[in-house]
Amino acid sequence: MCLSVILFDQECYGCGMTRACQHMIHGEFETAAGYNRMAFIVLPILIFGWGMEVRATYRKLAVAKAVGGSHEA
Protein backbone atom coordinates (compact mmCIF):
# COMPACT_ATOMS: atom_id res chain seq x y z
CA MET A 1 0.00 0.00 0.00
CA CYS A 2 1.23 3.46 -0.82
CA LEU A 3 2.02 5.77 2.10
CA SER A 4 0.41 8.66 0.22
CA VAL A 5 -2.85 6.72 -0.04
CA ILE A 6 -2.72 5.74 3.64
CA LEU A 7 -1.98 9.24 4.95
CA PHE A 8 -3.68 11.54 2.44
CA ASP A 9 -6.17 9.27 0.65
CA GLN A 10 -4.60 10.35 -2.65
CA GLU A 11 -2.48 8.37 -5.11
CA CYS A 12 1.05 9.59 -5.80
CA TYR A 13 2.90 9.51 -9.15
CA GLY A 14 4.46 6.18 -8.24
CA CYS A 15 1.17 4.39 -7.57
CA GLY A 16 0.88 1.44 -9.95
CA MET A 17 4.34 1.99 -11.47
CA THR A 18 5.64 -1.50 -10.69
CA ARG A 19 2.55 -3.20 -12.05
CA ALA A 20 2.56 -0.92 -15.11
CA CYS A 21 6.22 -1.74 -15.85
CA GLN A 22 5.57 -5.46 -15.46
CA HIS A 23 2.65 -5.28 -17.89
CA MET A 24 4.78 -3.31 -20.36
CA ILE A 25 7.51 -5.96 -20.22
CA HIS A 26 4.87 -8.55 -21.10
CA GLY A 27 3.57 -6.42 -23.97
CA GLU A 28 0.27 -5.52 -22.29
CA PHE A 29 0.43 -1.80 -23.04
CA GLU A 30 -3.25 -0.94 -22.54
CA THR A 31 -3.24 -2.56 -19.10
CA ALA A 32 0.01 -0.77 -18.26
CA ALA A 33 -1.51 2.56 -19.22
CA GLY A 34 -4.40 1.86 -16.88
CA TYR A 35 -2.02 1.50 -13.94
CA ASN A 36 0.32 4.42 -14.65
CA ARG A 37 1.01 6.20 -17.94
CA MET A 38 4.37 7.48 -16.63
CA ALA A 39 5.71 3.93 -17.02
CA PHE A 40 6.06 4.62 -20.75
CA ILE A 41 8.73 7.19 -19.84
CA VAL A 42 10.21 5.58 -16.73
CA LEU A 43 10.76 2.02 -18.02
CA PRO A 44 12.89 2.99 -21.06
CA ILE A 45 15.00 5.27 -18.80
CA LEU A 46 15.49 2.43 -16.32
CA ILE A 47 16.45 0.00 -19.08
CA PHE A 48 18.91 2.52 -20.54
CA GLY A 49 20.47 3.16 -17.11
CA TRP A 50 20.77 -0.55 -16.43
CA GLY A 51 22.40 -1.09 -19.82
CA MET A 52 24.92 1.67 -19.15
CA GLU A 53 25.82 0.09 -15.78
CA VAL A 54 26.28 -3.33 -17.39
CA ARG A 55 28.50 -1.76 -20.06
CA ALA A 56 30.62 0.12 -17.47
CA THR A 57 31.03 -3.01 -15.35
CA TYR A 58 32.04 -5.07 -18.38
CA ARG A 59 34.65 -2.47 -19.34
CA LYS A 60 36.08 -2.39 -15.79
CA LEU A 61 36.36 -6.17 -15.77
CA ALA A 62 38.01 -6.18 -19.20
CA VAL A 63 40.56 -3.57 -18.09
CA ALA A 64 41.26 -5.45 -14.85
CA LYS A 65 41.76 -8.67 -16.79
CA ALA A 66 44.10 -6.95 -19.28
CA VAL A 67 46.17 -5.36 -16.52
CA GLY A 68 46.28 -8.57 -14.50
CA GLY A 69 47.22 -10.61 -17.57
CA SER A 70 50.18 -8.37 -18.47
CA HIS A 71 51.83 -8.91 -15.05
CA GLU A 72 51.71 -12.69 -15.37
CA ALA A 73 53.88 -12.81 -18.52
PyMOL Python script that loads the backbone (N, CA, C, O; Angstrom):
from pymol import cmd

cmd.read_pdbstr("""\
ATOM      1  N   MET A   1       0.837  -1.182   0.000  1.00  0.00           N
ATOM      2  CA  MET A   1       0.000   0.000   0.000  1.00  0.00           C
ATOM      3  C   MET A   1       0.882   1.245   0.000  1.00  0.00           C
ATOM      4  O   MET A   1       1.918   1.278   0.663  1.00  0.00           O
ATOM      5  N   CYS A   2       0.492   2.209  -0.701  1.00  0.00           N
ATOM      6  CA  CYS A   2       1.231   3.464  -0.825  1.00  0.00           C
ATOM      7  C   CYS A   2       1.019   4.332   0.421  1.00  0.00           C
ATOM      8  O   CYS A   2      -0.104   4.474   0.903  1.00  0.00           O
ATOM      9  N   LEU A   3       2.099   4.904   0.931  1.00  0.00           N
ATOM     10  CA  LEU A   3       2.020   5.767   2.096  1.00  0.00           C
ATOM     11  C   LEU A   3       1.161   6.998   1.821  1.00  0.00           C
ATOM     12  O   LEU A   3       0.453   7.474   2.709  1.00  0.00           O
ATOM     13  N   SER A   4       1.223   7.510   0.600  1.00  0.00           N
ATOM     14  CA  SER A   4       0.411   8.660   0.221  1.00  0.00           C
ATOM     15  C   SER A   4      -1.086   8.334   0.304  1.00  0.00           C
ATOM     16  O   SER A   4      -1.886   9.165   0.734  1.00  0.00           O
ATOM     17  N   VAL A   5      -1.448   7.137  -0.105  1.00  0.00           N
ATOM     18  CA  VAL A   5      -2.853   6.719  -0.038  1.00  0.00           C
ATOM     19  C   VAL A   5      -3.273   6.550   1.418  1.00  0.00           C
ATOM     20  O   VAL A   5      -4.375   6.946   1.797  1.00  0.00           O
ATOM     21  N   ILE A   6      -2.399   5.965   2.234  1.00  0.00           N
ATOM     22  CA  ILE A   6      -2.722   5.737   3.645  1.00  0.00           C
ATOM     23  C   ILE A   6      -2.892   7.065   4.386  1.00  0.00           C
ATOM     24  O   ILE A   6      -3.862   7.247   5.121  1.00  0.00           O
ATOM     25  N   LEU A   7      -1.953   7.990   4.193  1.00  0.00           N
ATOM     26  CA  LEU A   7      -1.977   9.238   4.952  1.00  0.00           C
ATOM     27  C   LEU A   7      -2.918  10.298   4.388  1.00  0.00           C
ATOM     28  O   LEU A   7      -3.605  10.987   5.142  1.00  0.00           O
ATOM     29  N   PHE A   8      -2.949  10.427   3.062  1.00  0.00           N
ATOM     30  CA  PHE A   8      -3.677  11.542   2.442  1.00  0.00           C
ATOM     31  C   PHE A   8      -4.872  11.111   1.592  1.00  0.00           C
ATOM     32  O   PHE A   8      -5.589  11.953   1.053  1.00  0.00           O
ATOM     33  N   ASP A   9      -5.086   9.801   1.474  1.00  0.00           N
ATOM     34  CA  ASP A   9      -6.166   9.268   0.649  1.00  0.00           C
ATOM     35  C   ASP A   9      -6.086   9.784  -0.785  1.00  0.00           C
ATOM     36  O   ASP A   9      -7.097  10.092  -1.415  1.00  0.00           O
ATOM     37  N   GLN A  10      -4.837   9.869  -1.285  1.00  0.00           N
ATOM     38  CA  GLN A  10      -4.602  10.347  -2.647  1.00  0.00           C
ATOM     39  C   GLN A  10      -3.424   9.581  -3.234  1.00  0.00           C
ATOM     40  O   GLN A  10      -2.400   9.415  -2.572  1.00  0.00           O
ATOM     41  N   GLU A  11      -3.561   9.117  -4.469  1.00  0.00           N
ATOM     42  CA  GLU A  11      -2.484   8.374  -5.113  1.00  0.00           C
ATOM     43  C   GLU A  11      -1.347   9.312  -5.507  1.00  0.00           C
ATOM     44  O   GLU A  11      -1.575  10.451  -5.913  1.00  0.00           O
ATOM     45  N   CYS A  12      -0.118   8.812  -5.379  1.00  0.00           N
ATOM     46  CA  CYS A  12       1.053   9.588  -5.796  1.00  0.00           C
ATOM     47  C   CYS A  12       1.426   9.201  -7.231  1.00  0.00           C
ATOM     48  O   CYS A  12       0.765   8.355  -7.833  1.00  0.00           O
ATOM     49  N   TYR A  13       2.475   9.812  -7.780  1.00  0.00           N
ATOM     50  CA  TYR A  13       2.897   9.515  -9.151  1.00  0.00           C
ATOM     51  C   TYR A  13       3.439   8.096  -9.293  1.00  0.00           C
ATOM     52  O   TYR A  13       3.434   7.532 -10.387  1.00  0.00           O
ATOM     53  N   GLY A  14       3.903   7.525  -8.195  1.00  0.00           N
ATOM     54  CA  GLY A  14       4.461   6.178  -8.242  1.00  0.00           C
ATOM     55  C   GLY A  14       3.432   5.076  -8.123  1.00  0.00           C
ATOM     56  O   GLY A  14       3.751   3.911  -8.362  1.00  0.00           O
ATOM     57  N   CYS A  15       2.199   5.411  -7.757  1.00  0.00           N
ATOM     58  CA  CYS A  15       1.168   4.385  -7.575  1.00  0.00           C
ATOM     59  C   CYS A  15       0.950   3.597  -8.872  1.00  0.00           C
ATOM     60  O   CYS A  15       0.665   4.177  -9.920  1.00  0.00           O
ATOM     61  N   GLY A  16       1.085   2.304  -8.790  1.00  0.00           N
ATOM     62  CA  GLY A  16       0.880   1.435  -9.948  1.00  0.00           C
ATOM     63  C   GLY A  16       2.071   1.329 -10.872  1.00  0.00           C
ATOM     64  O   GLY A  16       1.984   0.639 -11.887  1.00  0.00           O
ATOM     65  N   MET A  17       3.187   1.985 -10.566  1.00  0.00           N
ATOM     66  CA  MET A  17       4.345   1.991 -11.466  1.00  0.00           C
ATOM     67  C   MET A  17       4.919   0.584 -11.655  1.00  0.00           C
ATOM     68  O   MET A  17       5.221   0.187 -12.781  1.00  0.00           O
ATOM     69  N   THR A  18       5.070  -0.161 -10.576  1.00  0.00           N
ATOM     70  CA  THR A  18       5.644  -1.502 -10.689  1.00  0.00           C
ATOM     71  C   THR A  18       4.756  -2.397 -11.543  1.00  0.00           C
ATOM     72  O   THR A  18       5.240  -3.093 -12.436  1.00  0.00           O
ATOM     73  N   ARG A  19       3.465  -2.378 -11.267  1.00  0.00           N
ATOM     74  CA  ARG A  19       2.545  -3.198 -12.054  1.00  0.00           C
ATOM     75  C   ARG A  19       2.519  -2.746 -13.511  1.00  0.00           C
ATOM     76  O   ARG A  19       2.464  -3.579 -14.416  1.00  0.00           O
ATOM     77  N   ALA A  20       2.558  -1.444 -13.744  1.00  0.00           N
ATOM     78  CA  ALA A  20       2.560  -0.923 -15.113  1.00  0.00           C
ATOM     79  C   ALA A  20       3.811  -1.381 -15.862  1.00  0.00           C
ATOM     80  O   ALA A  20       3.726  -1.803 -17.015  1.00  0.00           O
ATOM     81  N   CYS A  21       4.964  -1.298 -15.210  1.00  0.00           N
ATOM     82  CA  CYS A  21       6.221  -1.738 -15.849  1.00  0.00           C
ATOM     83  C   CYS A  21       6.190  -3.230 -16.146  1.00  0.00           C
ATOM     84  O   CYS A  21       6.645  -3.660 -17.206  1.00  0.00           O
ATOM     85  N   GLN A  22       5.659  -4.020 -15.223  1.00  0.00           N
ATOM     86  CA  GLN A  22       5.567  -5.461 -15.462  1.00  0.00           C
ATOM     87  C   GLN A  22       4.656  -5.768 -16.647  1.00  0.00           C
ATOM     88  O   GLN A  22       4.962  -6.644 -17.455  1.00  0.00           O
ATOM     89  N   HIS A  23       3.548  -5.059 -16.751  1.00  0.00           N
ATOM     90  CA  HIS A  23       2.646  -5.280 -17.889  1.00  0.00           C
ATOM     91  C   HIS A  23       3.304  -4.829 -19.192  1.00  0.00           C
ATOM     92  O   HIS A  23       3.107  -5.457 -20.232  1.00  0.00           O
ATOM     93  N   MET A  24       4.078  -3.755 -19.146  1.00  0.00           N
ATOM     94  CA  MET A  24       4.776  -3.310 -20.360  1.00  0.00           C
ATOM     95  C   MET A  24       5.785  -4.351 -20.814  1.00  0.00           C
ATOM     96  O   MET A  24       5.894  -4.627 -22.009  1.00  0.00           O
ATOM     97  N   ILE A  25       6.521  -4.929 -19.879  1.00  0.00           N
ATOM     98  CA  ILE A  25       7.513  -5.955 -20.218  1.00  0.00           C
ATOM     99  C   ILE A  25       6.835  -7.142 -20.903  1.00  0.00           C
ATOM    100  O   ILE A  25       7.426  -7.778 -21.775  1.00  0.00           O
ATOM    101  N   HIS A  26       5.607  -7.435 -20.512  1.00  0.00           N
ATOM    102  CA  HIS A  26       4.866  -8.548 -21.097  1.00  0.00           C
ATOM    103  C   HIS A  26       4.064  -8.133 -22.329  1.00  0.00           C
ATOM    104  O   HIS A  26       3.308  -8.934 -22.879  1.00  0.00           O
ATOM    105  N   GLY A  27       4.228  -6.882 -22.761  1.00  0.00           N
ATOM    106  CA  GLY A  27       3.572  -6.418 -23.973  1.00  0.00           C
ATOM    107  C   GLY A  27       2.115  -6.025 -23.791  1.00  0.00           C
ATOM    108  O   GLY A  27       1.402  -5.854 -24.780  1.00  0.00           O
ATOM    109  N   GLU A  28       1.661  -5.882 -22.575  1.00  0.00           N
ATOM    110  CA  GLU A  28       0.273  -5.517 -22.292  1.00  0.00           C
ATOM    111  C   GLU A  28       0.195  -4.007 -22.054  1.00  0.00           C
ATOM    112  O   GLU A  28       0.053  -3.551 -20.919  1.00  0.00           O
ATOM    113  N   PHE A  29       0.289  -3.249 -23.134  1.00  0.00           N
ATOM    114  CA  PHE A  29       0.432  -1.801 -23.041  1.00  0.00           C
ATOM    115  C   PHE A  29      -0.841  -1.092 -22.575  1.00  0.00           C
ATOM    116  O   PHE A  29      -0.761  -0.106 -21.841  1.00  0.00           O
ATOM    117  N   GLU A  30      -1.999  -1.572 -22.983  1.00  0.00           N
ATOM    118  CA  GLU A  30      -3.248  -0.941 -22.543  1.00  0.00           C
ATOM    119  C   GLU A  30      -3.441  -1.117 -21.040  1.00  0.00           C
ATOM    120  O   GLU A  30      -3.862  -0.189 -20.349  1.00  0.00           O
ATOM    121  N   THR A  31      -3.133  -2.308 -20.541  1.00  0.00           N
ATOM    122  CA  THR A  31      -3.243  -2.557 -19.103  1.00  0.00           C
ATOM    123  C   THR A  31      -2.239  -1.698 -18.352  1.00  0.00           C
ATOM    124  O   THR A  31      -2.556  -1.143 -17.300  1.00  0.00           O
ATOM    125  N   ALA A  32      -1.024  -1.588 -18.891  1.00  0.00           N
ATOM    126  CA  ALA A  32       0.012  -0.770 -18.259  1.00  0.00           C
ATOM    127  C   ALA A  32      -0.439   0.686 -18.173  1.00  0.00           C
ATOM    128  O   ALA A  32      -0.233   1.344 -17.153  1.00  0.00           O
ATOM    129  N   ALA A  33      -1.043   1.179 -19.226  1.00  0.00           N
ATOM    130  CA  ALA A  33      -1.513   2.565 -19.225  1.00  0.00           C
ATOM    131  C   ALA A  33      -2.590   2.776 -18.171  1.00  0.00           C
ATOM    132  O   ALA A  33      -2.707   3.864 -17.608  1.00  0.00           O
ATOM    133  N   GLY A  34      -3.366   1.753 -17.907  1.00  0.00           N
ATOM    134  CA  GLY A  34      -4.395   1.858 -16.883  1.00  0.00           C
ATOM    135  C   GLY A  34      -3.811   1.992 -15.482  1.00  0.00           C
ATOM    136  O   GLY A  34      -4.414   2.629 -14.619  1.00  0.00           O
ATOM    137  N   TYR A  35      -2.657   1.405 -15.250  1.00  0.00           N
ATOM    138  CA  TYR A  35      -2.015   1.501 -13.937  1.00  0.00           C
ATOM    139  C   TYR A  35      -1.267   2.818 -13.773  1.00  0.00           C
ATOM    140  O   TYR A  35      -1.441   3.507 -12.768  1.00  0.00           O
ATOM    141  N   ASN A  36      -0.435   3.175 -14.754  1.00  0.00           N
ATOM    142  CA  ASN A  36       0.324   4.420 -14.648  1.00  0.00           C
ATOM    143  C   ASN A  36       0.943   4.740 -16.006  1.00  0.00           C
ATOM    144  O   ASN A  36       1.808   4.007 -16.486  1.00  0.00           O
ATOM    145  N   ARG A  37       0.506   5.817 -16.611  1.00  0.00           N
ATOM    146  CA  ARG A  37       1.012   6.202 -17.938  1.00  0.00           C
ATOM    147  C   ARG A  37       2.477   6.649 -17.911  1.00  0.00           C
ATOM    148  O   ARG A  37       3.151   6.624 -18.940  1.00  0.00           O
ATOM    149  N   MET A  38       2.964   7.052 -16.750  1.00  0.00           N
ATOM    150  CA  MET A  38       4.369   7.479 -16.634  1.00  0.00           C
ATOM    151  C   MET A  38       5.338   6.323 -16.877  1.00  0.00           C
ATOM    152  O   MET A  38       6.519   6.552 -17.140  1.00  0.00           O
ATOM    153  N   ALA A  39       4.859   5.100 -16.792  1.00  0.00           N
ATOM    154  CA  ALA A  39       5.711   3.933 -17.020  1.00  0.00           C
ATOM    155  C   ALA A  39       6.281   3.942 -18.439  1.00  0.00           C
ATOM    156  O   ALA A  39       7.355   3.389 -18.676  1.00  0.00           O
ATOM    157  N   PHE A  40       5.581   4.555 -19.371  1.00  0.00           N
ATOM    158  CA  PHE A  40       6.062   4.616 -20.751  1.00  0.00           C
ATOM    159  C   PHE A  40       7.300   5.506 -20.872  1.00  0.00           C
ATOM    160  O   PHE A  40       8.037   5.414 -21.854  1.00  0.00           O
ATOM    161  N   ILE A  41       7.526   6.350 -19.895  1.00  0.00           N
ATOM    162  CA  ILE A  41       8.730   7.185 -19.844  1.00  0.00           C
ATOM    163  C   ILE A  41       9.761   6.552 -18.916  1.00  0.00           C
ATOM    164  O   ILE A  41      10.948   6.499 -19.238  1.00  0.00           O
ATOM    165  N   VAL A  42       9.301   6.076 -17.769  1.00  0.00           N
ATOM    166  CA  VAL A  42      10.207   5.577 -16.733  1.00  0.00           C
ATOM    167  C   VAL A  42      10.898   4.282 -17.142  1.00  0.00           C
ATOM    168  O   VAL A  42      12.109   4.161 -16.962  1.00  0.00           O
ATOM    169  N   LEU A  43      10.174   3.318 -17.683  1.00  0.00           N
ATOM    170  CA  LEU A  43      10.763   2.024 -18.018  1.00  0.00           C
ATOM    171  C   LEU A  43      11.906   2.137 -19.030  1.00  0.00           C
ATOM    172  O   LEU A  43      12.962   1.549 -18.799  1.00  0.00           O
ATOM    173  N   PRO A  44      11.746   2.860 -20.132  1.00  0.00           N
ATOM    174  CA  PRO A  44      12.888   2.994 -21.057  1.00  0.00           C
ATOM    175  C   PRO A  44      14.106   3.658 -20.398  1.00  0.00           C
ATOM    176  O   PRO A  44      15.243   3.291 -20.695  1.00  0.00           O
ATOM    177  N   ILE A  45      13.877   4.628 -19.509  1.00  0.00           N
ATOM    178  CA  ILE A  45      14.999   5.267 -18.804  1.00  0.00           C
ATOM    179  C   ILE A  45      15.689   4.268 -17.893  1.00  0.00           C
ATOM    180  O   ILE A  45      16.918   4.229 -17.833  1.00  0.00           O
ATOM    181  N   LEU A  46      14.908   3.457 -17.182  1.00  0.00           N
ATOM    182  CA  LEU A  46      15.490   2.434 -16.316  1.00  0.00           C
ATOM    183  C   LEU A  46      16.288   1.403 -17.112  1.00  0.00           C
ATOM    184  O   LEU A  46      17.378   1.007 -16.699  1.00  0.00           O
ATOM    185  N   ILE A  47      15.754   0.974 -18.239  1.00  0.00           N
ATOM    186  CA  ILE A  47      16.452   0.002 -19.077  1.00  0.00           C
ATOM    187  C   ILE A  47      17.748   0.601 -19.607  1.00  0.00           C
ATOM    188  O   ILE A  47      18.779  -0.071 -19.619  1.00  0.00           O
ATOM    189  N   PHE A  48      17.708   1.851 -20.042  1.00  0.00           N
ATOM    190  CA  PHE A  48      18.909   2.523 -20.535  1.00  0.00           C
ATOM    191  C   PHE A  48      19.957   2.618 -19.419  1.00  0.00           C
ATOM    192  O   PHE A  48      21.128   2.310 -19.641  1.00  0.00           O
ATOM    193  N   GLY A  49      19.538   3.040 -18.227  1.00  0.00           N
ATOM    194  CA  GLY A  49      20.468   3.160 -17.107  1.00  0.00           C
ATOM    195  C   GLY A  49      21.079   1.824 -16.727  1.00  0.00           C
ATOM    196  O   GLY A  49      22.273   1.744 -16.439  1.00  0.00           O
ATOM    197  N   TRP A  50      20.271   0.779 -16.724  1.00  0.00           N
ATOM    198  CA  TRP A  50      20.769  -0.550 -16.426  1.00  0.00           C
ATOM    199  C   TRP A  50      21.791  -0.993 -17.484  1.00  0.00           C
ATOM    200  O   TRP A  50      22.838  -1.549 -17.153  1.00  0.00           O
ATOM    201  N   GLY A  51      21.479  -0.743 -18.734  1.00  0.00           N
ATOM    202  CA  GLY A  51      22.400  -1.093 -19.819  1.00  0.00           C
ATOM    203  C   GLY A  51      23.732  -0.363 -19.702  1.00  0.00           C
ATOM    204  O   GLY A  51      24.787  -0.945 -19.953  1.00  0.00           O
ATOM    205  N   MET A  52      23.685   0.906 -19.323  1.00  0.00           N
ATOM    206  CA  MET A  52      24.924   1.668 -19.146  1.00  0.00           C
ATOM    207  C   MET A  52      25.756   1.106 -17.984  1.00  0.00           C
ATOM    208  O   MET A  52      26.983   1.062 -18.070  1.00  0.00           O
ATOM    209  N   GLU A  53      25.105   0.683 -16.914  1.00  0.00           N
ATOM    210  CA  GLU A  53      25.816   0.086 -15.783  1.00  0.00           C
ATOM    211  C   GLU A  53      26.458  -1.240 -16.172  1.00  0.00           C
ATOM    212  O   GLU A  53      27.597  -1.516 -15.795  1.00  0.00           O
ATOM    213  N   VAL A  54      25.735  -2.054 -16.921  1.00  0.00           N
ATOM    214  CA  VAL A  54      26.284  -3.330 -17.391  1.00  0.00           C
ATOM    215  C   VAL A  54      27.499  -3.073 -18.274  1.00  0.00           C
ATOM    216  O   VAL A  54      28.515  -3.756 -18.151  1.00  0.00           O
ATOM    217  N   ARG A  55      27.395  -2.101 -19.152  1.00  0.00           N
ATOM    218  CA  ARG A  55      28.502  -1.756 -20.056  1.00  0.00           C
ATOM    219  C   ARG A  55      29.724  -1.272 -19.268  1.00  0.00           C
ATOM    220  O   ARG A  55      30.848  -1.684 -19.558  1.00  0.00           O
ATOM    221  N   ALA A  56      29.514  -0.405 -18.281  1.00  0.00           N
ATOM    222  CA  ALA A  56      30.618   0.116 -17.473  1.00  0.00           C
ATOM    223  C   ALA A  56      31.275  -1.002 -16.670  1.00  0.00           C
ATOM    224  O   ALA A  56      32.501  -1.047 -16.561  1.00  0.00           O
ATOM    225  N   THR A  57      30.485  -1.890 -16.117  1.00  0.00           N
ATOM    226  CA  THR A  57      31.028  -3.009 -15.349  1.00  0.00           C
ATOM    227  C   THR A  57      31.833  -3.932 -16.250  1.00  0.00           C
ATOM    228  O   THR A  57      32.913  -4.383 -15.867  1.00  0.00           O
ATOM    229  N   TYR A  58      31.325  -4.216 -17.433  1.00  0.00           N
ATOM    230  CA  TYR A  58      32.037  -5.066 -18.380  1.00  0.00           C
ATOM    231  C   TYR A  58      33.389  -4.451 -18.749  1.00  0.00           C
ATOM    232  O   TYR A  58      34.400  -5.150 -18.813  1.00  0.00           O
ATOM    233  N   ARG A  59      33.397  -3.145 -18.989  1.00  0.00           N
ATOM    234  CA  ARG A  59      34.654  -2.474 -19.341  1.00  0.00           C
ATOM    235  C   ARG A  59      35.651  -2.517 -18.195  1.00  0.00           C
ATOM    236  O   ARG A  59      36.842  -2.729 -18.425  1.00  0.00           O
ATOM    237  N   LYS A  60      35.186  -2.319 -16.952  1.00  0.00           N
ATOM    238  CA  LYS A  60      36.081  -2.390 -15.789  1.00  0.00           C
ATOM    239  C   LYS A  60      36.676  -3.785 -15.651  1.00  0.00           C
ATOM    240  O   LYS A  60      37.862  -3.928 -15.356  1.00  0.00           O
ATOM    241  N   LEU A  61      35.866  -4.803 -15.862  1.00  0.00           N
ATOM    242  CA  LEU A  61      36.361  -6.169 -15.775  1.00  0.00           C
ATOM    243  C   LEU A  61      37.364  -6.473 -16.887  1.00  0.00           C
ATOM    244  O   LEU A  61      38.359  -7.161 -16.659  1.00  0.00           O
ATOM    245  N   ALA A  62      37.102  -5.965 -18.078  1.00  0.00           N
ATOM    246  CA  ALA A  62      38.014  -6.182 -19.200  1.00  0.00           C
ATOM    247  C   ALA A  62      39.353  -5.500 -18.949  1.00  0.00           C
ATOM    248  O   ALA A  62      40.404  -6.067 -19.249  1.00  0.00           O
ATOM    249  N   VAL A  63      39.323  -4.286 -18.399  1.00  0.00           N
ATOM    250  CA  VAL A  63      40.564  -3.571 -18.088  1.00  0.00           C
ATOM    251  C   VAL A  63      41.322  -4.292 -16.978  1.00  0.00           C
ATOM    252  O   VAL A  63      42.541  -4.440 -17.057  1.00  0.00           O
ATOM    253  N   ALA A  64      40.617  -4.737 -15.952  1.00  0.00           N
ATOM    254  CA  ALA A  64      41.264  -5.446 -14.850  1.00  0.00           C
ATOM    255  C   ALA A  64      41.890  -6.743 -15.337  1.00  0.00           C
ATOM    256  O   ALA A  64      42.975  -7.116 -14.889  1.00  0.00           O
ATOM    257  N   LYS A  65      41.225  -7.423 -16.238  1.00  0.00           N
ATOM    258  CA  LYS A  65      41.765  -8.671 -16.789  1.00  0.00           C
ATOM    259  C   LYS A  65      42.994  -8.389 -17.636  1.00  0.00           C
ATOM    260  O   LYS A  65      43.968  -9.139 -17.581  1.00  0.00           O
ATOM    261  N   ALA A  66      42.961  -7.309 -18.424  1.00  0.00           N
ATOM    262  CA  ALA A  66      44.103  -6.950 -19.279  1.00  0.00           C
ATOM    263  C   ALA A  66      45.297  -6.547 -18.427  1.00  0.00           C
ATOM    264  O   ALA A  66      46.426  -6.936 -18.729  1.00  0.00           O
ATOM    265  N   VAL A  67      45.077  -5.789 -17.388  1.00  0.00           N
ATOM    266  CA  VAL A  67      46.165  -5.359 -16.518  1.00  0.00           C
ATOM    267  C   VAL A  67      46.717  -6.542 -15.749  1.00  0.00           C
ATOM    268  O   VAL A  67      47.934  -6.681 -15.623  1.00  0.00           O
ATOM    269  N   GLY A  68      45.857  -7.391 -15.236  1.00  0.00           N
ATOM    270  CA  GLY A  68      46.283  -8.573 -14.499  1.00  0.00           C
ATOM    271  C   GLY A  68      46.996  -9.562 -15.387  1.00  0.00           C
ATOM    272  O   GLY A  68      47.929 -10.225 -14.934  1.00  0.00           O
ATOM    273  N   GLY A  69      46.595  -9.685 -16.623  1.00  0.00           N
ATOM    274  CA  GLY A  69      47.219 -10.613 -17.569  1.00  0.00           C
ATOM    275  C   GLY A  69      48.612 -10.165 -17.983  1.00  0.00           C
ATOM    276  O   GLY A  69      49.464 -11.008 -18.265  1.00  0.00           O
ATOM    277  N   SER A  70      48.868  -8.856 -18.029  1.00  0.00           N
ATOM    278  CA  SER A  70      50.177  -8.375 -18.465  1.00  0.00           C
ATOM    279  C   SER A  70      51.239  -8.591 -17.409  1.00  0.00           C
ATOM    280  O   SER A  70      52.419  -8.677 -17.750  1.00  0.00           O
ATOM    281  N   HIS A  71      50.868  -8.683 -16.122  1.00  0.00           N
ATOM    282  CA  HIS A  71      51.834  -8.912 -15.048  1.00  0.00           C
ATOM    283  C   HIS A  71      52.231 -10.373 -14.959  1.00  0.00           C
ATOM    284  O   HIS A  71      53.294 -10.683 -14.422  1.00  0.00           O
ATOM    285  N   GLU A  72      51.415 -11.274 -15.464  1.00  0.00           N
ATOM    286  CA  GLU A  72      51.714 -12.693 -15.372  1.00  0.00           C
ATOM    287  C   GLU A  72      52.772 -13.129 -16.375  1.00  0.00           C
ATOM    288  O   GLU A  72      53.412 -14.160 -16.170  1.00  0.00           O
ATOM    289  N   ALA A  73      52.973 -12.391 -17.432  1.00  0.00           N
ATOM    290  CA  ALA A  73      53.883 -12.806 -18.516  1.00  0.00           C
ATOM    291  C   ALA A  73      55.313 -12.603 -18.200  1.00  0.00           C
ATOM    292  O   ALA A  73      56.176 -12.909 -19.022  1.00  0.00           O
TER     293      ALA A  73
END
""", "prot")
cmd.dss("prot")
cmd.show_as("cartoon", "prot")
cmd.util.cbc("prot")
cmd.orient("prot")
